[in-house]
Amino acid sequence: MPAIRRRRLLGAVAAATAPCAAFAQANELRIGALFPFSGTLALLGDESFRGLELAVEERNAAGGVAGRPARLLRGDAADQAQAAAESRRLMTTERVAAIFGTYASPPSFAATQVAEVQGIPYFELGALSDSITERGLRGVFRTCPRAADYGAVAVDALELVLAPAWGVDPRALRIALLHEDGLDGQGVAAAQEAELRRRGLQQVERIGYAARAAEFPPMIQRLRGGQAEVVLHAARQNDILLFFRGLEEAGWRPRMVVGAGGGYSLSDTARAIGPAFEGVMNVDVPQFAVNEQFAPGAVPFADLYKRRFGADPRSGHSLSNFVGAQACLEALHRAGGAERDRVRSALLATDVADGGTANGWGLRFDERGQNTRARVLLMQWQGGRQVTIFPADAAVTGPRGRMGVG
């Protein structure tokens, strides 16, 4: 079967935004794009959508999906109820043949169930809760990593990066988990907790909170009282801003904060917090300061993005959504359309080795529809940029063992 190669990106960037006027509208393949375009997740939802949009433009410039132009129809998925309602609207009123989404796990969990009942394929490009692909849904396919992957690399950061940098035994570190109580936060924290237990590391706190009603000063006092040295934080962007404001007001901070993607990957977050964000570590999908041999398509994608949108990418979510959408559009193409069982067969036959896509991922889907070759990396904010520091094959520099400046 034809593999999805890095060279497609390298050779197609100049043509990716070319007009496709030769396609007749009546022949178009209508595709739903379901993301949080409003609410607290809107920035990351839009950044994710942009990756999908670029992949569709590239596909159309190359002749479309089985000779048909793909047309994206947007649906807003700010929460679970809206995601379910919008997925129904896309399938009935807009008559989409498949849906791509969703960035966040709660909307994805709801929307994928609706799509399964209707029998249409649902391609999840960014939501990380393990539960999304553990329900036996035959039409749900996820290209991105799972919460379990985030948990494993976060604990790698403690054991293989921070402890050596500080010259201490990893088992001596006092580790706290702080997380919002939605599917994403709970899933990541549960994975981190399981990894800490498996490796015999010391967990001193686990604090969950309601994202819309979080009171950080009492939580910070608990962390301080527990003498937490490292805080693993799974949060939304606004939570991160409030957390760092609370640390400043308390006059205390742990030796290190390790984020779990999302707002920790956004350049907007770093600008809003300022110097206190320097040195913060983050586990997420590959970003743009990454070893070129690991992800040789990252720089060309960033160039394409800037030409298309007039600014640098806001995070690597656009890149990972681009890579995932490429894989799923290729499967639709090989299936000759969006008939669910044919799409499933096409995706299960996909076999791209590690490093075979623009961001360094491979592609191999298991029976649950999960891409088993998606990877997360460890980054650190250094000099106002998020740079990859682990693992060695992806790193562009070494770690710094402290947060803040001065």
Helices and strands as residue ranges (DSSP letters): H 6-12, G 25-27, E 29-35, H 42-61, E 70-76, H 80-92, E 98-101, H 105-118, E 122-124, G 130-133, E 140-142, H 147-156, I 157-162, H 163-166, G 170-172, E 174-180, H 183-199, E 202-209, G 211-213, H 216-225, E 230-234, H 237-250, E 256-259, G 262-265, H 267-273, G 274-277, E 281-284, H 298-309, H 317-335, H 340-348, E 377-382, E 385-390
